[in-house]
């Protein structure tokens, strides 16, 4: 299989002009617990909330900047659903952090599971990563960025 190489700019016309990644959606079983994790521990801001009483679900959009310019996270809380199968296709959400050692230590001190402590990415020793789990068991990759 021949893989394309990454390019800083593209010279090929996009079939989707103006396309931009908007959000990633995760289904959560306890909205308050998830908000405490993403807002209180990871420092995200709640950008908007939509509640659908008849359909019995709530959507919360949150992130590190406005939806108009940043990709954000959508938490979907189905009021009557108490568990989900994660499957094997989903990998993780990546978040840049300024000090990965301080970030993982602070999260661990708050009871967050650090499933891979900070260390070099295999094959790219200059890139330092760590993995933590959110309250529903979703993996978040923390990547050291200055």
C-alpha positions as CSV (number, residue, x, y, z in Angstrom):
1,X,0.0,0.0,0.0
2,X,1.4,3.4,-0.9
3,X,0.6,6.1,1.6
4,X,0.5,9.8,0.7
5,X,3.1,12.0,2.4
6,X,2.0,14.9,4.6
7,X,2.2,18.3,3.0
8,X,2.2,21.7,4.7
9,X,0.0,23.1,1.9
10,X,-2.0,21.3,-0.7
11,X,-2.0,22.2,-4.4
12,X,-4.9,19.9,-5.2
13,X,-8.4,21.4,-5.2
14,X,-10.4,20.0,-2.3
15,X,-13.6,18.2,-3.1
16,X,-15.0,20.0,0.0
17,X,-13.9,23.6,-0.3
18,X,-14.0,25.4,3.1
19,X,-14.2,22.1,5.0
20,X,-13.1,22.1,8.7
21,X,-13.3,19.6,11.4
22,X,-16.1,20.8,13.8
23,X,-16.5,18.3,16.7
24,X,-16.1,14.8,18.0
25,X,-19.0,13.3,19.8
26,X,-18.8,11.0,22.9
27,X,-21.7,9.3,24.6
28,X,-21.4,9.6,28.4
29,X,-23.4,7.9,31.1
30,X,-23.0,10.5,33.8
31,X,-23.1,14.1,32.5
32,X,-22.1,15.8,35.8
33,X,-19.1,13.4,36.2
34,X,-18.0,14.0,32.6
35,X,-18.4,17.8,32.9
36,X,-16.3,17.7,36.1
37,X,-13.6,15.9,34.3
38,X,-13.5,18.0,31.1
39,X,-14.2,21.4,32.6
40,X,-12.7,21.2,36.1
41,X,-9.7,18.9,35.4
42,X,-8.9,19.6,31.7
43,X,-9.9,23.2,31.7
44,X,-12.4,23.1,28.8
45,X,-15.2,25.7,28.6
46,X,-18.8,24.8,28.1
47,X,-19.7,26.5,24.8
48,X,-23.4,25.6,24.5
49,X,-26.0,23.2,25.8
50,X,-29.0,21.8,24.1
51,X,-31.6,19.7,25.9
52,X,-34.2,17.7,24.1
53,X,-36.9,16.8,26.7
54,X,-39.2,14.7,24.4
55,X,-36.3,12.7,23.0
56,X,-34.7,12.5,26.5
57,X,-31.1,13.6,25.7
58,X,-28.8,16.5,26.3
59,X,-25.9,17.7,24.2
60,X,-23.0,19.7,25.7
61,X,-20.4,21.3,23.4
62,X,-17.1,22.2,25.1
63,X,-13.5,23.0,24.2
64,X,-10.6,25.4,24.4
65,X,-12.0,28.0,22.0
66,X,-15.1,29.0,20.1
67,X,-16.7,26.6,17.7
68,X,-16.3,29.1,14.9
69,X,-12.5,28.6,15.0
70,X,-11.8,25.5,17.0
71,X,-12.7,21.8,16.8
72,X,-14.7,21.0,20.0
73,X,-16.0,18.0,21.9
74,X,-19.7,17.1,22.0
75,X,-20.9,15.1,25.0
76,X,-24.1,13.3,24.4
77,X,-26.1,12.3,27.5
78,X,-29.0,9.9,26.7
79,X,-31.0,10.1,29.9
80,X,-32.1,6.4,29.9
81,X,-28.8,4.9,28.8
82,X,-26.5,3.7,31.6
83,X,-23.7,1.8,29.7
84,X,-22.2,1.7,26.2
85,X,-20.0,-0.8,24.4
86,X,-16.8,1.0,23.3
87,X,-15.8,-1.3,20.5
88,X,-12.3,-1.5,19.1
89,X,-12.4,1.1,16.3
90,X,-12.2,4.3,18.4
91,X,-8.7,5.2,19.5
92,X,-8.3,8.4,21.4
93,X,-8.7,12.2,21.5
94,X,-5.4,14.2,21.5
95,X,-4.9,17.3,23.6
96,X,-1.8,19.5,23.6
97,X,-0.4,20.5,27.0
98,X,2.4,22.8,28.0
99,X,4.0,20.6,30.7
100,X,3.0,16.9,30.3
101,X,4.7,15.9,33.6
102,X,2.8,18.5,35.6
103,X,-0.5,17.8,33.8
104,X,-0.4,14.0,34.4
105,X,0.7,14.5,38.1
106,X,-2.2,17.0,38.6
107,X,-4.7,14.6,37.0
108,X,-3.4,11.6,38.9
109,X,-3.7,13.6,42.1
110,X,-7.4,14.1,41.3
111,X,-7.9,10.4,40.8
112,X,-7.6,10.3,37.0
113,X,-6.2,7.0,35.6
114,X,-2.9,7.6,33.9
115,X,-2.6,4.5,31.7
116,X,0.6,5.5,30.1
117,X,2.9,7.8,32.0
118,X,4.8,10.6,30.1
119,X,7.5,9.3,27.8
120,X,8.8,9.4,24.3
121,X,6.6,8.3,21.3
122,X,8.1,5.1,19.9
123,X,10.2,6.1,16.9
124,X,10.0,9.8,17.6
125,X,11.9,10.4,20.9
126,X,11.4,14.2,20.6
127,X,7.6,13.8,21.0
128,X,6.5,13.2,24.6
129,X,3.1,11.7,25.2
130,X,0.9,10.2,27.9
131,X,-2.5,8.6,28.0
132,X,-5.3,9.2,30.6
133,X,-8.8,7.8,30.8
134,X,-11.9,10.0,31.1
135,X,-14.8,8.9,33.5
136,X,-16.3,6.7,30.8
137,X,-13.1,5.0,29.9
138,X,-12.3,7.0,26.7
139,X,-8.6,7.4,26.1
140,X,-7.1,10.9,25.9
141,X,-3.6,11.3,24.6
142,X,-1.7,14.3,26.1
143,X,1.0,15.6,23.9
144,X,3.8,17.9,25.1
145,X,3.8,21.2,23.2
146,X,5.7,24.3,24.2
